[in-house]
Amino acid sequence: MKVLLIIVVFNFDTGSELETNLNFDNEADCHAAALASFQEVDAAVDVQAMEIPEGQEMLEGTMIAYGAEGGEIGMYACNVLRASKDF
C-alpha cells in the first residue's frame, strides 16, 4: 500500500520553504509528516478533522491545521493510492 500526502499551506512565504516526503507506506507515517511540516510554520499547531458541510465534496479524511492563535494555517489529507502502478 502506498499513501500520498496532499498538503496545502496557507502561508505562501513559509509554505514555499517546507520540505516533505509525499509518498508513504502507511497512513500513520503520512500524518506524522504532515504534522511535522505544519510545526515548521507554527510549533503549537493543532490538527483537527475538517467538518465538511452537507452537500460539499472534499477528500475523505481532510484535516485542518490551526496555529497557536486559532487561525487556519493549512490543510492536508493522506490518501491510499488506488493505482496498481508503483510511482
N, C-alpha and C positions, 0 to 999 in steps of 0.2 A: 504494500500500500504506500502510495506517495501522497503527501499533504502539501497543498500550496497555500502560502500566506499571501493574502491580499491586504495591503496596508495603505491607509491614506492618512497623512499628517496635515493638519490644517494650518500649521505654521510653516510657510514655504522657506523662510530663511533657515530655520533649524532643520526642517524636514529634508532639505536638499543635501544635508551633511550626514544623514543617517545611513548606516550600512547594515544590512541584514540579509541573512540567508532566506530565500523564498521557497525552498524545497526541503521537505522534512519526511522522515519515515513514520512519524506518528503525530497525533494532534497535540499531545502534551508538550512536545518539543516546540511545536509551532506556536502555541500560546505563550510559552516561556520566552521565545524570541521576540514576539510582539511586545510583551511587557517590557523586556529589556530595551527595545527600541524606543518605546514611549518614555521610559525612565531617563533616556538621554535628553528628552525635551523637558521633563518635569520629574524630579526624583520622587515626588509624592503622588505619582499618578494613581488613579483609582479606575479600574476597569470593570464595567458592568455590561450585562446583556442589553442590547438595544431593544426598546419597546417599539414594535412595528405597528403603526396604526392600521386598523382594518381596511382592507381594500388596496393597500400598497404592497408592492413586491420588494423583497430585499433578500440578499443571500442568507440562507439559514445559518444561525449561529453568529450573526454580526454583533460585534462588541464595540462599545463606545469607551474611549479613554478620556477621563476628566482630570484636569490639573488640580493643584492644591487649592486654587481659588474657586473651584467648581465649574469652570468653563470647559467646554469640549475642546480637546486638543487633537483628536483624531478618531479613526475607527479602523477596525480590521475584521477579517474573517479567515478561519482556517478551514479549507475545503479539501476533501478527498478527491484526487484526480480520478476521473472515470475512464480516461483513455487507457487503452491497453499498451500503448507505445511508451517506452521509457524516454524521458527527456533529460 
